[in-house]
């Protein structure tokens, strides 16, 4: 069984990893946006073509980001009650 200080340390470590995952997800969204812009500029058309996989990837990353944020809020609430 963990002592309170050990439990707090474990929760803090988990929260840091969660923040790291959130930062990586945000960077992935930035890179997808850059890819979309590059494709649009390369085609330079009135109706540019963008692979549908980019939209699907963005949608999934945004959903992942929301789950990470929600998990972070839960961890913060749990940590404040310790």
C-alpha positions as CSV (number, residue, x, y, z in Angstrom):
1,X,0.0,0.0,0.0
2,X,1.2,3.5,-0.8
3,X,1.7,6.2,1.7
4,X,-0.1,9.5,1.0
5,X,3.2,11.1,-0.2
6,X,4.0,8.2,-2.4
7,X,0.4,8.3,-3.9
8,X,0.7,12.1,-4.5
9,X,4.1,11.5,-6.2
10,X,2.6,8.8,-8.4
11,X,-0.4,11.0,-9.4
12,X,1.9,13.9,-10.1
13,X,4.1,11.7,-12.3
14,X,1.0,10.5,-14.2
15,X,-0.2,14.1,-14.6
16,X,3.1,15.1,-16.1
17,X,3.0,12.3,-18.6
18,X,-0.6,13.3,-19.5
19,X,0.6,16.9,-20.1
20,X,3.4,15.5,-22.3
21,X,0.9,13.5,-24.3
22,X,-1.3,16.6,-24.7
23,X,1.7,18.6,-26.0
24,X,2.5,15.8,-28.5
25,X,-1.1,15.7,-29.7
26,X,-1.2,19.5,-30.1
27,X,2.0,19.3,-32.2
28,X,0.5,16.6,-34.3
29,X,-2.5,18.8,-35.0
30,X,-0.1,21.7,-36.0
31,X,1.8,19.4,-38.4
32,X,-1.5,18.2,-40.0
33,X,-2.5,21.8,-40.5
34,X,0.9,22.5,-42.1
35,X,0.5,19.5,-44.4
36,X,-3.0,20.7,-45.4
37,X,-1.6,24.2,-46.2
38,X,1.3,22.7,-48.2
39,X,-1.1,20.6,-50.3
40,X,-3.4,23.5,-50.9
41,X,-0.6,25.8,-52.0
42,X,0.9,23.1,-54.2
43,X,-2.3,22.6,-56.1
44,X,-3.1,26.3,-56.2
45,X,-6.7,25.6,-57.3
46,X,-10.0,27.3,-56.7
47,X,-11.1,24.1,-55.0
48,X,-7.9,22.5,-53.6
49,X,-7.8,18.8,-53.1
50,X,-6.9,17.6,-49.6
51,X,-6.7,13.9,-48.8
52,X,-9.6,12.8,-46.7
53,X,-7.2,11.0,-44.4
54,X,-6.0,14.4,-43.1
55,X,-9.5,15.3,-42.0
56,X,-9.9,11.9,-40.4
57,X,-6.6,12.1,-38.6
58,X,-7.4,15.6,-37.4
59,X,-10.8,14.5,-36.1
60,X,-9.3,11.6,-34.2
61,X,-6.5,13.8,-32.7
62,X,-9.0,16.4,-31.6
63,X,-11.0,13.6,-29.9
64,X,-7.9,12.3,-28.3
65,X,-7.0,15.8,-27.1
66,X,-10.4,16.2,-25.5
67,X,-10.0,12.9,-23.7
68,X,-6.5,13.9,-22.5
69,X,-7.9,17.2,-21.2
70,X,-10.7,15.4,-19.4
71,X,-8.3,12.9,-17.9
72,X,-6.1,15.8,-16.7
73,X,-9.1,17.5,-15.1
74,X,-10.0,14.2,-13.3
75,X,-6.4,13.8,-12.1
76,X,-6.3,17.4,-10.9
77,X,-9.5,16.9,-9.0
78,X,-8.3,13.7,-7.5
79,X,-5.0,15.3,-6.5
80,X,-6.7,18.2,-4.8
81,X,-8.7,15.8,-2.7
82,X,-5.6,13.9,-1.5
